[in-house]
Amino acid sequence: MTLKINIKSLEWWYWLVTLIAMVTGLSGIADAFYAVIIISAVQCVHFTISHGFVAFPTQVRFVYALFVIIALFDPSQIFYWALLIGTLMVTLFDTCFIARVLILMPWNKHVKLS
């Protein structure tokens, strides 16, 4: 795996800020998880406006936002740790487990496998 950091991409900055908020939340500042939810919601709105509601990148953001909201109710925070690993992977290596699963869904048959 090679690093794929693209500081010119707004998408990359969204993930970086999400990653920072997630690490902050897991280090003991629980209010940072609300920042993760807000950033995820902003991404959902941004990608819905720019790509459309059913576009593949928008689907990934909606699933991520849903997972972040579900994780808020997990007292063990294991779900947040899993999301942290995924967010780290997408921020540093531009690879996303959620995208890999969504690409296999029947409504995404038109999306190219990469």
N, C-alpha and C positions, 0 to 999 in steps of 0.2 A: 504494500500500500504506500502510495506517495501522498505527501501533503498537497492539498488543493485549497489553498487560502486565496480568496479573491476579494481583496479589500475594496475593489471598485464596484462590487455587487451589493445592492441594497438587501437582497435576500441573505447574503452572507452576514451582514450586520445584524439583521433580525435574529439569526441563529446565535451570533456571538453574544448579543445582549441577553437573549434567553438563557444561554449557558451561564453567563455571569449571575443572573438572577437565581437560577437553579442552584448553583454552588453556594450562593449566599443563603438561600433558604435551607439547604442541607447542613450548613455550618451553624445553624441555630437561630437565624433571623427569619422566623416563620412568615412574616409579612411579605417577604420576597417572593413567596409562592403566588401571591396575588399579582405581583408584577409579571410573573411568568404567564398567568392567565390573561392579563391585559395585553401583553405583547403578542400572545397567540391569537387573541381576538382581533387585534389590529392587523396581523398577517392575514387572517381569514377575510376581513373586509377588503384589504388591499388586493389580495389575489382574486377575490370574487369580482371586484370592479375591473381589474386589469386583464384577467384571463377568462372570467365567466364562472358560474357556480359549479358546473360539472367538469371543468378542466382538471386534468390530473394533478397539477401542482396545488390547486385549491383543495382537492380531496385530501391530500397529504396534510395540509394545514388544519383542516377540520377534524380529522382523526386525531392529530396531535393535540389540538385544543380540547377535544373530548377526553382524551387520556389524562391531560393535565387537571381537568376538573374532577375526574374520577379519583385521581391521586390525592386530591385535597382531602378526601374522606378516608384515606388509608392511614390509620394511626401508626403503622409500622414503618411507613415511608419507603417501603421496598419498591413500590411502583415509581416513586420519584427517582430512586437510584437507577432503575432500568431506563427511565426517560433521560436521566443524566448521561448515561452511556450512549444512548442514541443521539442525543443532542451534540455530544462531543464528537461522535463519528461524522455527523453531517457538517459540523462546523470545521473540522480539521481535514476530513477526507472526502467530503461531498458524497457520502454513501448513507443511505437511510433505510432501515429495516421496514418502517411503515410503508415506504414507497415500494420496496421489494414485494411486500405482501399485496398491496393494492394493485400492482401491475398484473397480478394473477387473476384478478376479479373479472368476470365475464364482460362487464360494461367497459373495461379498459383494454379490450382486444386490439384497438387501434394504436395503443401506445407501444413504441418500440422498446424491446428489451435491450439493456445496455450492460 
